[in-house]
Amino acid sequence: MSTTQSERLRGLLEPLVAARDLDLEEIEVTPAGKRRVLRIVVDSDDGVQLDECAELSREASQVLDDTDAMGGAPYTLEVTSPGADRPLTEPRHYRRAVGRLVKAQLHEGGELVARIIAVDDEGLDLEVPGVKGRKPTARRVAFAEIAKARVEIEFNRKQDKGRDDRAEQHDESQEEA
């Protein structure tokens, strides 16, 4: 996708996305046989619901049909939220991943796997898991130290004690009913 097409699409679509209190994370046009696929990736601090994607898709389709931003060739429009494997590149991405395990490559070399505890304008407060029975340790990492990072998918994550208590209370209340 040419820079001018990307800028034009962003200019058309960003107001629609912002009106829904969403962030426009990515616009991508890729060939798919005789057609093209226009993928619009949106996100928010509260996540994105399927209904929001559907409504935004209808609005974006109308705006794109009313302009020649996509040219005359046919295309398929997809509005989606970012996948779990997307890179963390903006402070808001890290903020949305608080409580999650991340894997970061550092500029100085080395790799760090840790849980995000808090995020501010300068960086992250992390909890580095203990090794061989040792307790986890706290670590502060500035955004400038991170070369790249992404969320690590956890299939068997141990829940926080407070979450377990709430789940047990919820289960007990269902049994009484």
C-alpha positions in Angstrom: 0.0 0.0 0.0 1.4 3.4 -1.0 2.1 5.9 1.7 -0.4 8.3 0.2 -3.1 5.7 0.1 -2.3 4.7 3.6 -2.5 8.4 4.8 -5.7 8.9 2.9 -7.4 5.8 4.3 -6.2 6.8 7.8 -7.6 10.3 7.3 -11.0 8.9 6.3 -11.2 6.2 8.9 -9.6 7.7 12.0 -12.6 10.0 12.8 -15.0 7.1 12.5 -12.9 5.0 14.9 -12.3 7.8 17.3 -16.0 8.6 17.5 -16.4 5.1 19.0 -13.7 5.8 21.6 -11.4 3.2 19.8 -7.8 3.5 18.7 -6.9 2.8 15.0 -4.0 0.4 15.4 -3.4 -0.6 11.8 -4.6 -0.3 8.3 -3.4 -3.0 5.9 -4.3 -3.6 2.2 -3.1 -6.9 0.8 -3.8 -8.6 -2.5 -6.1 -11.7 -2.5 -6.4 -13.1 -6.0 -8.3 -10.6 -8.2 -9.4 -8.7 -5.1 -7.7 -6.9 -2.2 -8.4 -7.1 1.5 -8.6 -3.9 3.5 -8.0 -4.9 7.2 -8.7 -2.2 9.8 -7.4 -3.1 13.3 -9.0 -1.3 16.2 -8.6 -1.6 20.0 -9.5 0.1 23.3 -8.7 -0.1 26.9 -11.9 -2.1 27.4 -11.4 -4.3 24.4 -13.5 -4.4 21.3 -16.9 -6.1 21.0 -18.1 -7.9 17.9 -21.0 -5.5 17.5 -18.7 -2.5 17.5 -16.7 -4.1 14.7 -19.8 -4.8 12.7 -21.1 -1.2 13.1 -17.8 0.3 12.3 -17.5 -1.9 9.2 -20.9 -0.6 8.0 -19.8 3.0 8.5 -16.4 2.5 7.0 -17.9 0.7 4.0 -20.2 3.7 3.4 -17.4 6.2 3.6 -15.1 4.2 1.3 -18.0 3.8 -1.2 -18.5 7.5 -1.2 -14.9 8.2 -2.1 -12.4 6.7 -4.5 -9.9 5.9 -1.7 -9.7 2.2 -2.7 -9.8 2.9 -6.4 -11.9 0.9 -8.8 -10.7 -2.6 -8.1 -12.9 -4.8 -5.8 -11.9 -5.3 -2.2 -13.1 -7.0 0.9 -13.3 -5.0 4.1 -12.4 -6.5 7.5 -12.7 -4.7 10.8 -11.0 -6.6 13.6 -9.2 -6.3 17.0 -5.5 -7.1 17.3 -4.5 -10.7 17.9 -2.9 -12.0 21.0 0.5 -12.2 19.2 0.6 -8.6 18.1 3.8 -6.7 19.0 3.6 -4.2 21.9 4.8 -1.0 20.4 2.9 1.8 22.2 2.5 2.6 25.9 -1.2 2.0 25.6 -0.5 -1.6 24.4 1.5 -2.2 27.6 -1.2 -0.6 29.7 -3.8 -2.9 28.2 -1.5 -5.9 29.0 -1.2 -5.2 32.8 -1.4 -8.5 34.6 -0.2 -10.4 31.5 3.2 -12.2 31.0 5.3 -10.5 28.3 8.5 -11.5 26.5 10.8 -8.6 25.7 14.0 -8.3 23.8 16.1 -5.5 25.2 18.3 -3.1 23.2 21.3 -3.9 25.4 20.8 -7.6 24.5 19.1 -10.3 26.4 15.6 -11.4 26.8 13.2 -10.8 29.7 10.0 -12.7 30.5 8.0 -11.0 33.2 4.5 -10.0 34.3 3.4 -6.4 33.9 2.4 -5.0 37.2 2.0 -1.3 36.3 2.7 1.1 33.4 3.4 4.8 33.4 4.6 7.3 30.8 8.3 6.2 31.2 8.1 2.4 31.4 7.0 -0.7 33.2 7.0 -2.2 36.6 7.5 -5.9 36.2 7.5 -9.0 38.3 10.1 -11.5 37.1 9.2 -15.0 38.1 11.5 -16.8 40.5 13.6 -19.7 39.3 13.9 -23.0 41.1 11.6 -22.1 44.0 12.8 -18.6 44.5 10.4 -15.7 45.0 9.6 -13.4 42.1 11.6 -10.1 41.9 10.5 -6.6 41.0 12.1 -4.9 38.1 11.7 -1.5 36.4 12.2 -1.2 32.6 12.0 2.0 30.6 10.3 1.9 27.2 13.6 3.1 25.7 15.3 -0.2 26.9 12.8 -2.4 25.0 13.7 -3.4 21.4 10.5 -5.5 20.9 7.9 -7.2 23.1 4.8 -9.3 22.9 2.4 -11.0 25.3 3.1 -14.6 26.1 0.1 -16.8 25.9 -0.5 -18.7 29.2 -2.6 -21.8 29.1 -2.3 -22.9 32.7 -2.0 -19.6 34.5 -2.5 -19.7 38.3 -5.2 -17.2 39.2 -4.7 -14.5 41.8 -6.0 -15.4 45.3 -8.7 -12.7 45.1 -9.9 -14.0 41.8 -10.2 -17.5 43.2 -12.2 -16.3 46.2 -14.7 -14.4 43.9 -15.1 -17.5 41.7 -15.7 -19.7 44.7 -18.3 -17.2 46.1 -20.0 -17.1 42.7 -20.1 -20.9 42.5 -21.6 -21.2 46.0 -24.3 -18.6 45.3 -25.3 -20.6 42.2 -25.5 -23.8 44.2 -27.8 -22.2 46.8 -30.2 -20.9 44.1 
